[in-house]
Structures are given as structure tokens and as C-alpha cells.
Amino acid sequence: MGGLDDLAVDTVGKFNDGSVLGALCVLLMILLVYREGFYWSKQVKKLEDEIDRSHEAHDKTRTALLEEVRKGGETLVLVREQLKTQQSAVDSLMKLVSEWTRSRGGAA
């Protein structure tokens, strides 16, 4: 056997001398090994998964908002073009009315 195994057996043998204190020490060592080896690694994994889900949700939200902004920009361009067309039509109508009233006023 390796040196580390012998050391572990000797250490447990010293603590496990049949007393309550020895049993508590062995239970404490088992608890520490469990906590450091299993419990914290599971907790860290849960936190990393939660962070990943949060980042994915953030990316989806950002993508959706950017798409809405793009659509809003496209709508704004269309509205501007319509307003220019309407303004041009109103200007043409005003020019026509102005010329018509001038010609009617000049003939009368």
C-alpha cells in the first residue's frame, strides 16, 4: 500500500480508540470530506448553471429588443417617406389653388 493509505489508517486508528471523542472526530472528518468533495461542487455547479441560464435569458431579451428597435427604425423611415409624399401633395395642391385664384382674380 502507499504511504498515504497507511497514514489514513493510522490517523483513524488513533481517533477511533473507542471513545466518544474519537467517534466525533471521525464523523467530523467524514463530514468535511463530504462537504468539500460533494456538497460544494454541487453548489458551484448549480450556481454556474443558474448564471448560464441568466446569460442566455439576457441574450434572448437583448436580441428581441434589438429586433424591435430595427422594426421601429424601419417604420420610422416609412412614416417619413409618407409624410414627405403627403407634404409634396399638399404643396402641389396649394400651388394649384394659388394659381387658380390668381387666374380667377386677374380675369375678373
Distance bins in CASP14 RR format, pairs under 12 A and 6 or more apart:
PFRMAT RR
TARGET T0000
AUTHOR 0000-0000-0000
RMODE 2
METHOD distances of the structure
MODEL  1
1 7 0 0 0 0 0 1 0 0 0 0 0
1 8 0 0 0 0 1 0 0 0 0 0 0
1 9 0 0 0 0 1 0 0 0 0 0 0
1 10 0 0 0 0 0 1 0 0 0 0 0
2 8 0 0 0 0 1 0 0 0 0 0 0
2 9 0 0 0 0 0 1 0 0 0 0 0
3 9 0 0 0 0 1 0 0 0 0 0 0
3 10 0 0 0 0 1 0 0 0 0 0 0
3 11 0 0 0 0 0 1 0 0 0 0 0
4 10 0 0 0 0 0 1 0 0 0 0 0
4 11 0 0 0 0 0 1 0 0 0 0 0
5 11 0 0 0 0 0 1 0 0 0 0 0
5 12 0 0 0 0 0 1 0 0 0 0 0
6 12 0 0 0 0 0 1 0 0 0 0 0
6 13 0 0 0 0 0 1 0 0 0 0 0
7 13 0 0 0 0 0 1 0 0 0 0 0
7 14 0 0 0 0 0 1 0 0 0 0 0
8 14 0 0 0 0 0 1 0 0 0 0 0
8 15 0 0 0 0 0 1 0 0 0 0 0
8 16 0 0 0 0 0 1 0 0 0 0 0
8 26 0 0 0 0 0 1 0 0 0 0 0
8 29 0 0 0 0 1 0 0 0 0 0 0
8 33 0 0 0 0 0 1 0 0 0 0 0
9 15 0 0 0 0 0 1 0 0 0 0 0
9 16 0 0 0 0 0 1 0 0 0 0 0
10 16 0 0 0 0 0 1 0 0 0 0 0
11 17 0 0 0 0 0 1 0 0 0 0 0
11 22 0 0 0 0 0 1 0 0 0 0 0
11 25 0 0 0 0 1 0 0 0 0 0 0
11 26 0 0 0 0 1 0 0 0 0 0 0
11 29 0 0 0 0 1 0 0 0 0 0 0
12 18 0 0 0 0 0 1 0 0 0 0 0
12 22 0 0 0 0 1 0 0 0 0 0 0
12 23 0 0 0 0 0 1 0 0 0 0 0
12 25 0 0 0 0 1 0 0 0 0 0 0
12 26 1 0 0 1 0 0 0 0 0 0 0
12 27 0 0 0 0 0 1 0 0 0 0 0
12 28 0 0 0 0 0 1 0 0 0 0 0
12 29 1 0 0 1 0 0 0 0 0 0 0
12 30 0 0 0 0 0 1 0 0 0 0 0
12 33 0 0 0 0 0 1 0 0 0 0 0
13 19 0 0 0 0 0 1 0 0 0 0 0
13 22 0 0 0 0 1 0 0 0 0 0 0
13 23 0 0 0 0 0 1 0 0 0 0 0
13 25 0 0 0 0 0 1 0 0 0 0 0
13 26 0 0 0 0 1 0 0 0 0 0 0
13 29 0 0 0 0 0 1 0 0 0 0 0
14 21 0 0 0 0 0 1 0 0 0 0 0
14 22 0 0 0 0 1 0 0 0 0 0 0
14 25 0 0 0 0 1 0 0 0 0 0 0
14 26 0 0 0 0 0 1 0 0 0 0 0
14 29 0 0 0 0 0 1 0 0 0 0 0
15 21 0 0 0 0 1 0 0 0 0 0 0
15 22 1 0 1 0 0 0 0 0 0 0 0
15 23 0 0 0 0 1 0 0 0 0 0 0
15 24 0 0 0 0 1 0 0 0 0 0 0
15 25 1 0 1 0 0 0 0 0 0 0 0
15 26 1 0 1 0 0 0 0 0 0 0 0
15 27 0 0 0 0 1 0 0 0 0 0 0
15 28 0 0 0 0 1 0 0 0 0 0 0
15 29 1 0 0 1 0 0 0 0 0 0 0
15 30 0 0 0 0 0 1 0 0 0 0 0
16 22 1 0 1 0 0 0 0 0 0 0 0
16 23 1 0 0 1 0 0 0 0 0 0 0
16 24 0 0 0 0 0 1 0 0 0 0 0
16 25 0 0 0 0 1 0 0 0 0 0 0
16 26 1 0 1 0 0 0 0 0 0 0 0
16 27 0 0 0 0 0 1 0 0 0 0 0
16 29 0 0 0 0 0 1 0 0 0 0 0
16 30 0 0 0 0 0 1 0 0 0 0 0
17 23 0 0 0 0 1 0 0 0 0 0 0
17 25 0 0 0 0 1 0 0 0 0 0 0
17 26 0 0 0 0 0 1 0 0 0 0 0
18 24 0 0 0 0 0 1 0 0 0 0 0
18 25 0 0 0 0 0 1 0 0 0 0 0
18 26 0 0 0 0 1 0 0 0 0 0 0
19 25 0 0 0 0 1 0 0 0 0 0 0
19 26 0 0 0 0 0 1 0 0 0 0 0
20 26 0 0 0 0 0 1 0 0 0 0 0
20 27 0 0 0 0 0 1 0 0 0 0 0
21 27 0 0 0 0 0 1 0 0 0 0 0
21 28 0 0 0 0 0 1 0 0 0 0 0
22 28 0 0 0 0 1 0 0 0 0 0 0
22 29 0 0 0 0 0 1 0 0 0 0 0
23 29 0 0 0 0 0 1 0 0 0 0 0
23 30 0 0 0 0 0 1 0 0 0 0 0
24 30 0 0 0 0 0 1 0 0 0 0 0
24 31 0 0 0 0 0 1 0 0 0 0 0
25 31 0 0 0 0 0 1 0 0 0 0 0
25 32 0 0 0 0 0 1 0 0 0 0 0
26 32 0 0 0 0 0 1 0 0 0 0 0
26 33 0 0 0 0 0 1 0 0 0 0 0
27 33 0 0 0 0 0 1 0 0 0 0 0
27 34 0 0 0 0 0 1 0 0 0 0 0
28 34 0 0 0 0 0 1 0 0 0 0 0
28 35 0 0 0 0 0 1 0 0 0 0 0
29 35 0 0 0 0 0 1 0 0 0 0 0
29 36 0 0 0 0 0 1 0 0 0 0 0
30 36 0 0 0 0 0 1 0 0 0 0 0
30 37 0 0 0 0 0 1 0 0 0 0 0
30 38 0 0 0 0 0 1 0 0 0 0 0
31 37 0 0 0 0 0 1 0 0 0 0 0
31 38 0 0 0 0 0 1 0 0 0 0 0
31 39 0 0 0 0 1 0 0 0 0 0 0
32 38 0 0 0 0 0 1 0 0 0 0 0
32 39 0 0 0 0 0 1 0 0 0 0 0
32 40 0 0 0 0 0 1 0 0 0 0 0
33 39 0 0 0 0 0 1 0 0 0 0 0
33 40 0 0 0 0 0 1 0 0 0 0 0
34 40 0 0 0 0 1 0 0 0 0 0 0
34 41 0 0 0 0 0 1 0 0 0 0 0
34 42 0 0 0 0 0 1 0 0 0 0 0
35 41 0 0 0 0 1 0 0 0 0 0 0
35 42 0 0 0 0 0 1 0 0 0 0 0
35 43 0 0 0 0 1 0 0 0 0 0 0
36 42 0 0 0 0 0 1 0 0 0 0 0
36 43 0 0 0 0 0 1 0 0 0 0 0
36 44 0 0 0 0 0 1 0 0 0 0 0
37 43 0 0 0 0 0 1 0 0 0 0 0
37 44 0 0 0 0 0 1 0 0 0 0 0
37 45 0 0 0 0 0 1 0 0 0 0 0
38 44 0 0 0 0 0 1 0 0 0 0 0
38 45 0 0 0 0 0 1 0 0 0 0 0
39 45 0 0 0 0 0 1 0 0 0 0 0
39 46 0 0 0 0 0 1 0 0 0 0 0
40 46 0 0 0 0 0 1 0 0 0 0 0
40 47 0 0 0 0 0 1 0 0 0 0 0
41 47 0 0 0 0 0 1 0 0 0 0 0
41 48 0 0 0 0 0 1 0 0 0 0 0
42 48 0 0 0 0 0 1 0 0 0 0 0
42 49 0 0 0 0 0 1 0 0 0 0 0
43 49 0 0 0 0 0 1 0 0 0 0 0
43 50 0 0 0 0 0 1 0 0 0 0 0
44 50 0 0 0 0 0 1 0 0 0 0 0
44 51 0 0 0 0 0 1 0 0 0 0 0
45 51 0 0 0 0 0 1 0 0 0 0 0
45 52 0 0 0 0 0 1 0 0 0 0 0
46 52 0 0 0 0 0 1 0 0 0 0 0
46 53 0 0 0 0 0 1 0 0 0 0 0
47 53 0 0 0 0 0 1 0 0 0 0 0
47 54 0 0 0 0 0 1 0 0 0 0 0
48 54 0 0 0 0 0 1 0 0 0 0 0
48 55 0 0 0 0 0 1 0 0 0 0 0
49 55 0 0 0 0 0 1 0 0 0 0 0
49 56 0 0 0 0 0 1 0 0 0 0 0
50 56 0 0 0 0 0 1 0 0 0 0 0
50 57 0 0 0 0 0 1 0 0 0 0 0
51 57 0 0 0 0 0 1 0 0 0 0 0
51 58 0 0 0 0 0 1 0 0 0 0 0
52 58 0 0 0 0 0 1 0 0 0 0 0
52 59 0 0 0 0 0 1 0 0 0 0 0
53 59 0 0 0 0 0 1 0 0 0 0 0
53 60 0 0 0 0 0 1 0 0 0 0 0
54 60 0 0 0 0 0 1 0 0 0 0 0
54 61 0 0 0 0 0 1 0 0 0 0 0
55 61 0 0 0 0 0 1 0 0 0 0 0
55 62 0 0 0 0 0 1 0 0 0 0 0
56 62 0 0 0 0 0 1 0 0 0 0 0
56 63 0 0 0 0 0 1 0 0 0 0 0
57 63 0 0 0 0 0 1 0 0 0 0 0
57 64 0 0 0 0 0 1 0 0 0 0 0
58 64 0 0 0 0 0 1 0 0 0 0 0
58 65 0 0 0 0 0 1 0 0 0 0 0
59 65 0 0 0 0 0 1 0 0 0 0 0
59 66 0 0 0 0 0 1 0 0 0 0 0
60 66 0 0 0 0 0 1 0 0 0 0 0
60 67 0 0 0 0 0 1 0 0 0 0 0
61 67 0 0 0 0 0 1 0 0 0 0 0
61 68 0 0 0 0 0 1 0 0 0 0 0
62 68 0 0 0 0 0 1 0 0 0 0 0
62 69 0 0 0 0 0 1 0 0 0 0 0
63 69 0 0 0 0 0 1 0 0 0 0 0
63 70 0 0 0 0 0 1 0 0 0 0 0
64 70 0 0 0 0 0 1 0 0 0 0 0
64 71 0 0 0 0 0 1 0 0 0 0 0
65 71 0 0 0 0 0 1 0 0 0 0 0
65 72 0 0 0 0 0 1 0 0 0 0 0
66 72 0 0 0 0 0 1 0 0 0 0 0
66 73 0 0 0 0 0 1 0 0 0 0 0
67 73 0 0 0 0 0 1 0 0 0 0 0
67 74 0 0 0 0 0 1 0 0 0 0 0
68 74 0 0 0 0 0 1 0 0 0 0 0
68 75 0 0 0 0 0 1 0 0 0 0 0
69 75 0 0 0 0 0 1 0 0 0 0 0
69 76 0 0 0 0 0 1 0 0 0 0 0
70 76 0 0 0 0 0 1 0 0 0 0 0
70 77 0 0 0 0 0 1 0 0 0 0 0
71 77 0 0 0 0 0 1 0 0 0 0 0
71 78 0 0 0 0 0 1 0 0 0 0 0
72 78 0 0 0 0 1 0 0 0 0 0 0
72 79 0 0 0 0 1 0 0 0 0 0 0
72 80 0 0 0 0 0 1 0 0 0 0 0
73 79 0 0 0 0 1 0 0 0 0 0 0
73 80 0 0 0 0 1 0 0 0 0 0 0
74 80 0 0 0 0 0 1 0 0 0 0 0
74 81 0 0 0 0 0 1 0 0 0 0 0
75 81 0 0 0 0 0 1 0 0 0 0 0
75 82 0 0 0 0 0 1 0 0 0 0 0
76 82 0 0 0 0 0 1 0 0 0 0 0
76 83 0 0 0 0 0 1 0 0 0 0 0
77 83 0 0 0 0 0 1 0 0 0 0 0
77 84 0 0 0 0 0 1 0 0 0 0 0
78 84 0 0 0 0 0 1 0 0 0 0 0
78 85 0 0 0 0 0 1 0 0 0 0 0
79 85 0 0 0 0 0 1 0 0 0 0 0
79 86 0 0 0 0 0 1 0 0 0 0 0
80 86 0 0 0 0 0 1 0 0 0 0 0
80 87 0 0 0 0 0 1 0 0 0 0 0
81 87 0 0 0 0 0 1 0 0 0 0 0
81 88 0 0 0 0 0 1 0 0 0 0 0
82 88 0 0 0 0 0 1 0 0 0 0 0
82 89 0 0 0 0 0 1 0 0 0 0 0
83 89 0 0 0 0 0 1 0 0 0 0 0
83 90 0 0 0 0 0 1 0 0 0 0 0
84 90 0 0 0 0 0 1 0 0 0 0 0
84 91 0 0 0 0 0 1 0 0 0 0 0
85 91 0 0 0 0 0 1 0 0 0 0 0
85 92 0 0 0 0 0 1 0 0 0 0 0
86 92 0 0 0 0 0 1 0 0 0 0 0
86 93 0 0 0 0 0 1 0 0 0 0 0
87 93 0 0 0 0 0 1 0 0 0 0 0
87 94 0 0 0 0 0 1 0 0 0 0 0
88 94 0 0 0 0 0 1 0 0 0 0 0
88 95 0 0 0 0 0 1 0 0 0 0 0
89 95 0 0 0 0 0 1 0 0 0 0 0
89 96 0 0 0 0 0 1 0 0 0 0 0
90 96 0 0 0 0 0 1 0 0 0 0 0
90 97 0 0 0 0 0 1 0 0 0 0 0
91 97 0 0 0 0 0 1 0 0 0 0 0
91 98 0 0 0 0 0 1 0 0 0 0 0
92 98 0 0 0 0 0 1 0 0 0 0 0
92 99 0 0 0 0 0 1 0 0 0 0 0
93 99 0 0 0 0 0 1 0 0 0 0 0
93 100 0 0 0 0 0 1 0 0 0 0 0
94 100 0 0 0 0 0 1 0 0 0 0 0
94 101 0 0 0 0 0 1 0 0 0 0 0
95 101 0 0 0 0 0 1 0 0 0 0 0
95 102 0 0 0 0 0 1 0 0 0 0 0
96 102 0 0 0 0 0 1 0 0 0 0 0
96 103 0 0 0 0 0 1 0 0 0 0 0
97 103 0 0 0 0 0 1 0 0 0 0 0
97 104 0 0 0 0 0 1 0 0 0 0 0
98 104 0 0 0 0 0 1 0 0 0 0 0
98 105 0 0 0 0 0 1 0 0 0 0 0
99 105 0 0 0 0 0 1 0 0 0 0 0
99 106 0 0 0 0 0 1 0 0 0 0 0
100 106 0 0 0 0 0 1 0 0 0 0 0
100 107 0 0 0 0 0 1 0 0 0 0 0
101 107 0 0 0 0 0 1 0 0 0 0 0
101 108 0 0 0 0 0 1 0 0 0 0 0
102 108 0 0 0 0 0 1 0 0 0 0 0
END
